[in-house]
């Protein structure tokens, strides 16, 4: 069982009942695609965060933009909250119905609408997952690189401005979304952006929506950038005597301008968990898992340079994975690190942070986070997209021991405030949701938060779009 909503978030817990007339209208319109069954509501009232809140009062399974607009028009008429739902993999309480309302399930909106291979773009419905997109376009020789680990929905990835293992080379969702179809809080359907590579036409509404976490509108269709599959790909693992040595290797790789595609850190606890979960035999020491994309010659040159840099920092045991099967095994193990970590402490929940700092301060930030967790005696593990200064420390807490949750939250706060002091951010990719609202105030300042409130009030005057998230109104 998750922990209850923390005290500082209780003001956000102010449910607005869904009127019987609205429920009747939803059931008449959507029939068996509108559910009030408790099991369905509970499934849509939780994510991978460690916090708990009452479920929504109803769930509507939408199959088109018109379906979403119909739900939102009713919500606008009755001033009832609506919360978009993809696959439920968010980590900061984004999906919790803290003010009641209706969950809009987009998982059936899972089509790839158009592939424009000549323009390197693809248009998809919001409920399609990133792996499905790549399956659909593989035959064209193209791929979509944003890879947050979980097989998240594209709409959810837009909502949280996701990134992941390939961000150091290909950027985040912010750089890879060209246009959107969005249902506004009044149920109007608008389009933002085009398939052109750039535009100077008016406000950049696409970027406003990316990272808005469902608080300004419901994204239903997305046009993405895609990329040619590289001619050659090679992956390697390398172990280090310390976390500091591994991270300093990463810093030097980036500062030298080597176009590495992926550079992931696993501390020894993460490696132990991955070995146990995936039945691997990786050396249980701080490790970098790297991948190189390009021509045969450029990949070989990048790999040789990186191996030389790693050796200078005590890196050893370079192991190469050049076949697709070997690479898939390694990256699958990395992507399953979250679930592997949970198995280290059966029945536990995680408090997972995702700070991002300037690359020059990364070693200091990671080492201090590790040392503090060890000193506190709290079981944990560290993984990170260290190529762009972003890392995660997952604190494993027993939900029946409130004192462990308190320790984890204290460590998390110390880590975040240190990142902010380094001119970093409280979240590199997970988003604010509920859990990090107080940190956004510290990061952005009162003036910027008030500007966000002004935008929110203008676009969502009845506060029905995923209310209670990002900041308090």
N, C-alpha and C positions, 0 to 999 in steps of 0.2 A: 504494500500500500504506500502511496506517495505521502509526503508530508503535507499538512494543511497549508493554506495560503499564509505566507509570513505576515507579521503584524503590520509592517510598513505598506503592504499592498491591500490591506483590508478595506480602505476607503474605495478601492476600485470594485469591490464586491457589492454591487447594488443592482440586483436583478430587476428587469422590467418584464412583467408577465406577458406572454403572448395571448392576446384576446381570443376567445373561442371563435369569434367571427373570422379571424385571420386563419386559424387552424382549419376551420371548415372550408374556407376558400382554397387553401393549399391542397387539402385532400380532394376537393372536387376537381381541381385543375390537374394535379399530378397523380391522383389515385394511389397505386401501390408504391409509387416513387416518393411518397411522403410518409415518413415513419415517426411514430411517437413511442415506439417500443424502447424500454429502458436499456436493453443490451445495445441497441443501435446508437442510442443517444450517448451512452457511456463511452462507446468506442470513439465517437466524434467529440468527446469532451476531455480528451487527454492526448498528450504528445509524449516526447521522450524527456521532458523536464521532470524535476523531482517535486513539483508542486501540484496540488490538487484543488479542484473547484467543482461546483455543481455542473452537471452536463447541460447542453442546450435542451430546449423543450421540444424541438422537432428537428428532423434531418430531411432535407430535400435532395434527391439525386438528380442533378441536372444533366441534360444531354446536348444542350445547345446554348448559344448566347441568348437566344430568345427565352429559354427556360430561366436563366439567371435573371434577366430583366424582369420577368414576371414575378419572381420571388421578391426582388428588391422593390418593385413598385408597391407590392402589398406591405412590405416592411416600412416603406416611406409613409404609406397611408396610415398605418397604425403606430408609427414611431417605435418599431421593434428592431433590436440589433440583429445583424446577420454576420456570420463568421465563415469565410471561405475555408474549405478543407481539401487538401490534396491527398497525401498518403500518411500524414500524421507523424512525420519524422523530425519536426522542428524541436528545438532544445530549450527554448526560453519561455514556454507558456503561451505561445502565439495563438493556440487553438482553444484556450480555455474560455468558456462562456461566462466570464465573471459578471456580466450584466444581463445574463439570460439570452433568450432569442433563438434564432434558427441557424443551424449549420447548413451551408451550401456545399454539398459534396460534388466536386468536379471530376472525380475519378473516371466517370463514364465519357467525359469529353477527352478522349484519348487518341484522336486521329492526327496523322501528319497530313495537313491540308494541301500543301504545295511544296515541291522541291524544285528550286531554280538553280540547277547545278552551274549554269554559265555565270550566274551572278554571285555564286557562293552564299545563297540564302535558303532558308527553309522556314515555312510558316506552319505552326502547329497549334492545336488546342491546348488549353492550360493544364488539363489533367494528364497529358501524356508524360511518361517518365523519360529521363535522360537516356536510359539504356534502350528504350523502345525507339527513340529518335535515331540513335546510332544504328540500330538493327535495320530501320527502314531506309537509311541513306547509304549503307555500306556499299551497295552495288554501284554507286556513283563514284566511288573513290574519295568520298568526303567524310568528315567526322565532326561532331560537336564536342569541343574539348572540356567544357566546364564539368568538373567531376568532384562533387562534395563528399563522395564516399557512399552515402546512402543513395538508393535508387529513387531520388526525390522527383516530384512532379516539376515540370518546367514552370508552371505558375507559382508554385511554392518557392522555387529557386529565384524567380523574379521578385517575389514579395520580400524575401530576406536579403536580396542582393548577394546571392551565394557565390562562392568561388571554389576552392578545393585544391587538389594536388597539381593541376596544370596551370594554376593562376600565374606562376612566376614567368611563364612564357606567353600564355594566351589571354591573360587578364581575367576579369570577373564578369558576372552577368551585366554589370553596368556597361562594359565595353562591347558586349556581344549581343545586345538586344537592339534591333533597329526600329521596331514599331510594335504597337499594341492595339488590341481592341479591348475596350474597358467599359463596364457597366457602372455608371455613376450612382450616387446615393439616391437619385430620383428615378432610377431605372432607365435612364437614357443611355444609348450606346454611342460611344465616341471612338474615333481612331486617332492614334498618335504616331508620328513618324511615317517613314516610307521605306521602300527597299533600296533607296539610294544610300550610298556610303556616308554622305554627310549632308547637312542642311543648316541654313541660317534663318529659317522661317519661324519667327515667333518664339515664345517660351518653349523650353525643352520639356514637354509634358511627359515624354517617355521616361526621362531620368527622374522626374518627380515621382512617378509611379513605382519605379524600380527601388525596392527597399522600403516601400510604404507599409508593408506588412498587412495589407488588406484594410487599412484605415481610411483610404481615400476613394477606393473603388474596387471592383472585382475584375481582374484581368482574365479574359476568356480566350483570346488568341494572341500569339506572340510570333514575331518574325525575328529569326536568329541568324547571326553570322555562322557560317560553317567553313571548314578549312580542308585543303587537300591532305589526304593521308600521307605522312612522310615516307620518303623513299626507303629510309633505313631507321630502325628503332633498336636501341640497346639499353638494357637496364643493368644496374650493378648494386651490390650491397658492400658496405665497408664498415668495419667496427673501429671504435676509438676507446682510448683509455678513460675518457671522461666526457660528460655532456659538453663541457666548455670546449674541448678539442673538436668535437663534431660540429658545434655551432660556429666556431671560428673558421673552420674549413668552409662552411657555407658562406660566411661573410666574404671570405677572400674570393670564392667562385663568383659571387655576384659583383663584387667591386671590380673584378677583372673583365667583366662584360661577357663571360662565357654564357652562350644562350641555352643553358640547361633547361629541359622541359619540365622536369619534376625533381624536387629535392626535399625528401621527407625525413624527419627525425623520429626515431623511436628510442625512448630510454630503456634501461635494462628490464624494468617491470613490464613495459609494453611488449618487448621481445619475448619475455617469459610467457606472457598471456597468449601472444600469437603462436608461439611454438606449441603450447598446450592445445589451443583451439584448432589450429590447422595441421597439427602433427608434422611440424617442421623441425629442423635441427639447426636453426640459426644460432650463432654465438650470442650468448646472453650478456651483452654489453651494449653501451650506447651505439647506435647504428644510424647511418644515412642510407636511405634507399633512393637511388637516383635513376633518371631516365633521360636519354639523349635522342633528339629527333633531327633529321636532316638527310643529306646525301651520305653515301657510304664513307666518303673521305672525311666529311665534316664531323660525323659521329665519332669516327676513330680519333680524330684530332681532339675533339672535346673530351672524350673519355681519357685520353692519355694525359691531357693537361690537368684534369680533375684528379686523376690518380696521383700525379706528382704533388699537387697541393695537399691532398689528404695525407700523403706520406710525411710531409713536413710537419704535420700536426699529430703524428703518431698513428695515423690510420693504417690498418692492415687487414689482411684477409679479403682482399677484393675478390668478389665472386660475380661472374657475368651471367646474365640471362638474355640470350639473343634470340631464342625461338619464341614464337607467340605463346606457346604452352607454358614455357618457363616464366615468361613475364606475367602472364595471367595468374599463375599460381602465387607469385610474389605480391602482385597488387590486390588480388582477392584477399590475401591474408592481411594486408594493410587496411583495406576497407572494412574488414571484419574486426578491427582492433577494438571498436566500441563494445561489441558483444563479447569478444574474447575477454575484455577487461571485466565485464560484469560477472563472468564465470570465476574470476579470481576470488570473489566474495559472494557466494550464492545468496540470493534474496536481497542483494543490495540495490540501491539506486545511486546515480551519479550526479554530482554537482560539477558541471563541465564548463570551463571558461574558455575563451578564445581571443585573448588580447593580441594586438598587433602593434609592434613598435618599429621605429626606424631601424634599419638593418644593423647600423653601427652599435645599437644598444641591445641587440637580441641576446647575445651570450650572457650578459649581466642579468637580463630579465629571466631567462630560462633557468640559469643556475640558482638564482635566489629563490625562485618558485619551488624548485626541487628541494633545496636545503630546508626551506620552511616546512614543507610537507613532511619530510623525514623527521625533522625536530619535533613536529606536533604528533608524530606516531600515527598518522592517518594513512591508510592504504590508498595508493594512487598510482597513476601512470601518466606519462607525457608522450604525446605525439604532436607533430607540427609540420605545417607547410612552411618550413623555415626559409625557403628561398625567397619568400616575400615578407618575412618578419612576423609571421603568424604562427602561434602554437596553442595547443590545448593541453590543459592539465585536468584530468578527471579524478575527482575525489570520490572514493567509494564509501558510502555511508549506509549504515544499518537503519532502515526506517523506524525501527523500534527503539532506537537510541538517539533521542533528540540532541544529546551532547555532541554526537558525531556531526550532525547537520550544522550545529552552531560552529564547530571548529572549521568545517568546510567553508561556511559562509564568511567566517573571519579571514581565512586564508585567501579566499577569492577576492574579498574587498582589498586586502593588502596588495595582491597581485595587480588588480585593476588600477588602484590609485598610483602604484609605482609606474605602470604603463602610461598613465596620463601625465605623470611628472616627466616622463621621457618624451613627451609630445607624441604619444601613441594613442590608441583608441581602446575603449572597453570591449569592443566586439569587431573582429576582423571579418566575420562571415555569418555568424549565427543570428544576428539581429538583436533588437532590444526586447521585444515582447513584453512580458511582465517582469521577468527576473532582473533586468538591468536598467529599469526606469530611473532609479536614483543615480546610477552612474552616468547616464546621459546628461543629467543636469550638471554634474561636475565637469563633464567633457565639453559640452556645448555652451554652457552658461545661460543665465536667465533670459537674456535678450534673444538668443537664437531659439530657445524653447518657446518663447512667446510668439516669435515669427512662425514657428511650426503650428502653434495653436491657431493663429490667424488663418493660415492656409486650411487647416482642418475644419474650422468653423465655416469658412467660405464654401468649401466643397461638400461638407457634410453637416449642414446646420442642425439636423436633428440628432447627430452623434449616434448613427445606427451602424456605421461601418466598423466592425471589429472594435467596439469601444473599450476603453480601459487599457489600451496597449500603447507603448512607446513613451507617452507622457500623460499626466493627469490634466483633464480640462478644468 
